[in-house]
Amino acid sequence: MQPSPAQSARNDVTAAFRAYLQAMLDGDTDALDNLLADGCTLTHITGYVQPKNEWLSQMRAGQFLYHRIEEKSVAVEVEGSTARVSGRFVTDATVYGTRANWRLHMTMDYVREADTWSVIRAAATTW
């Protein structure tokens, strides 16, 4: 049985989100560049809103290293050509030289462009 269009869209967004997490773990900034829309911003737990290119540059310089991401909960909502993924994660990462297990609540907004779901905004807070 074929999934409904709504379930198919949720599956596609979930796959895009998991590809994002895997690219972070792999340090694959080229893949991340493709998964993030050109105007994408990332809001860090400090409240700093960082442009995509600045974050990717810092990843390439080794200032953000992701070692493990443990998913605690995740929800995917799709409405037409937009979607939101939110969830709680424990992220083992080295940020500016300090390694810690960061308890993050992440919210990511997606937009569908043709058949591709791209992140337009990501935000992390602690929980």
Secondary structure, 3 states (H helix, E strand, C coil): CCCCHHHHHHHHHHHHHHHHHHHHHHCCHHHHHHHEEEEEEEECCCCCEEEHHHHHHHHHCCCEEEEEEEEEEEEEEEECCEEEEEEEEEEEEEECCEEEEEEEEEEEEEEEECCEEEEEEEEEEEC
